[in-house]
Amino acid sequence: MGEILKIFSDWLTPIGEKDRDEVHRDGDWHESFHCWFYSHEKNQTMIYFQKRSSVKKDFPNLYDITAAGHIGIDETRIEGGLREIHEELGLQLEEEKISYTGFYKEELKMKKFNDREICHIYLFPFDEALPLLMNEEVTDVVKIDLEDFLSMISKNRPFLLAKSVMNGENKTLLPHHFCPHDFNYYQHVIQEILQTRKI
């Protein structure tokens, strides 16, 4: 038996527990934690993406949410989320450092993979002086201009430039380099980040 997740009805009522692989096979609704790091730099707002390692079962080598993962059956949402941030990025954050922006129900169907997540979305104002630790799950973290990212997912530009937080290397990224998410999901994240800009 692998990782056990709590599953939900279409109305978000808990209806049982199930093995993670079976959840993704059967398309059961389940909870996940998403934390997006951001920063405001002069006239730019930056958003941070992790690069998934080549050994990841799902979407290897693609860029995705700064830190994310499933919430274990015996964990609260916050406990599971802070654990994921520590496991993936080496940061030991406290609950009051991250802000909740609500949830988004997202569905992704690919052959034998039917992922239906209740995504609990959090934001963290990242300071690049904080040390990140890479591991077997995450091989890099890059920052991207938020407006450039919005322009690319709106299909107004074919690529964008990203900069590695780990080594300063510049990268050219295309849409297919990113994990698939709904446009409306990204729109929610972007709007919430822009609202944190001090006027």
C-alpha positions in Angstrom: 0.0 0.0 0.0 1.4 3.4 -1.0 0.4 6.9 0.0 -3.2 7.1 1.3 -5.3 10.1 0.5 -8.7 11.3 1.6 -11.2 11.4 -1.2 -14.2 13.7 -1.7 -17.5 13.9 -3.5 -18.2 16.4 -6.2 -19.7 18.6 -3.4 -16.4 18.4 -1.4 -17.8 16.0 1.2 -15.2 13.5 2.5 -16.3 10.0 1.4 -13.4 7.8 2.2 -9.7 6.9 1.8 -7.8 5.5 -1.1 -4.3 4.7 -2.4 -2.8 7.5 -4.4 -2.3 5.5 -7.5 -5.9 4.3 -7.4 -7.1 7.9 -6.8 -5.3 9.0 -10.0 -6.6 6.0 -11.9 -10.2 6.5 -10.9 -10.3 10.3 -10.9 -11.4 10.8 -7.3 -11.4 14.3 -6.0 -8.6 14.8 -3.4 -6.8 17.7 -1.7 -3.5 19.2 -2.6 -1.4 22.0 -1.3 0.1 24.6 -3.7 2.4 27.4 -2.5 3.6 30.0 -5.0 6.6 32.1 -4.1 6.7 35.7 -5.5 8.6 38.9 -5.1 8.3 42.5 -6.1 11.4 44.1 -7.6 11.2 47.8 -8.6 8.6 47.8 -11.4 8.4 44.0 -11.8 6.7 41.2 -10.0 8.4 37.8 -10.1 6.9 34.4 -9.8 9.0 31.3 -8.9 8.8 27.9 -10.5 10.5 24.6 -9.4 11.9 22.3 -12.0 10.8 18.8 -11.4 13.6 16.2 -11.5 14.0 13.6 -14.2 13.1 10.8 -11.7 9.6 12.2 -11.0 6.9 9.8 -12.0 4.6 12.6 -13.3 5.8 15.4 -15.5 9.6 14.9 -15.2 11.8 17.9 -16.1 8.9 20.3 -16.3 8.5 23.6 -14.5 5.7 23.8 -11.9 4.4 25.3 -8.7 7.1 26.5 -6.4 6.2 23.9 -3.8 3.2 21.5 -3.9 2.0 18.1 -2.9 -0.7 15.9 -1.6 -2.1 16.2 1.9 -1.6 13.0 3.9 -4.5 11.2 5.5 -3.2 12.1 9.0 -2.2 15.7 8.3 -3.9 19.0 8.4 -3.7 21.1 5.3 -1.0 23.3 6.9 1.0 20.4 8.3 1.1 18.8 4.9 1.9 22.0 3.1 4.8 23.1 5.4 6.2 19.5 5.1 6.1 19.7 1.3 7.9 23.1 1.4 10.6 21.6 3.6 11.0 18.4 1.7 11.1 20.1 -1.8 13.0 23.3 -1.0 14.7 22.8 2.4 12.8 25.8 3.9 11.3 25.5 7.4 8.5 28.0 7.3 5.9 28.9 9.9 2.2 29.0 9.2 1.9 32.8 9.5 4.4 33.3 6.7 2.1 31.9 4.1 -1.3 33.3 3.1 -4.3 31.3 1.9 -6.0 32.5 -1.3 -8.7 29.9 -1.5 -9.1 26.7 -3.5 -9.5 25.8 -7.1 -11.0 22.5 -8.5 -8.7 21.4 -11.4 -9.1 18.3 -13.6 -6.4 16.8 -15.8 -7.0 13.7 -17.9 -4.2 11.9 -19.7 -4.6 8.3 -20.8 -4.4 6.3 -17.5 -3.9 9.4 -15.4 -7.1 11.2 -14.2 -6.2 13.8 -11.7 -9.0 15.7 -10.0 -7.6 18.0 -7.3 -9.0 20.4 -4.8 -6.0 22.8 -4.9 -5.5 24.8 -1.8 -3.5 27.8 -3.0 -1.1 29.7 -0.8 1.4 32.6 -1.4 4.8 33.3 0.1 6.8 36.5 -0.3 10.2 35.0 -1.1 13.5 36.6 -0.2 16.3 35.3 -2.3 18.6 35.5 0.6 16.8 32.5 2.0 18.8 29.3 1.2 17.1 26.7 -1.0 18.3 23.1 -1.0 17.7 21.0 -4.1 17.1 17.2 -3.8 16.0 14.2 -5.8 12.6 15.8 -6.4 13.6 19.3 -7.4 16.6 20.3 -9.5 16.2 24.0 -9.9 14.1 27.0 -9.0 13.7 29.9 -11.5 12.1 33.3 -11.4 10.0 34.7 -14.2 8.5 38.1 -14.8 4.8 37.7 -13.9 3.6 39.9 -16.9 5.8 37.8 -19.3 4.3 34.6 -18.0 0.8 35.9 -18.3 1.6 37.1 -21.9 2.9 33.6 -22.8 -0.1 31.6 -21.4 -2.4 34.1 -23.1 -0.6 33.1 -26.3 0.7 36.7 -27.0 4.3 35.6 -26.9 6.0 32.3 -27.9 8.6 32.1 -25.1 10.0 33.9 -22.0 13.2 34.3 -20.1 13.8 32.7 -16.7 16.7 33.1 -14.3 17.9 30.3 -12.0 17.8 31.3 -8.3 20.4 28.6 -7.7 23.2 29.5 -10.2 22.0 32.7 -11.9 21.8 31.0 -15.3 19.4 32.5 -17.8 17.0 30.1 -19.6 14.6 30.4 -22.5 11.4 28.6 -21.8 8.4 27.7 -24.0 4.9 26.7 -23.0 5.6 23.0 -23.3 8.3 23.3 -20.6 5.6 23.9 -18.0 3.3 21.4 -16.3 -0.3 21.7 -17.6 -2.7 23.8 -15.6 -6.0 25.5 -16.4 -5.7 29.1 -17.7 -8.3 30.0 -15.0 -6.1 28.4 -12.4 -3.1 30.6 -13.4 -5.4 33.6 -13.6 -6.4 33.1 -10.0 -2.8 32.8 -8.9 -1.7 35.9 -10.9 -4.5 38.1 -9.6 -3.8 37.1 -6.0 -0.1 37.9 -6.4 -0.7 41.2 -8.0 -3.0 42.2 -5.1 0.0 41.9 -2.8 1.8 44.7 -4.5 2.0 47.7 -2.2 0.4 50.9 -3.6 
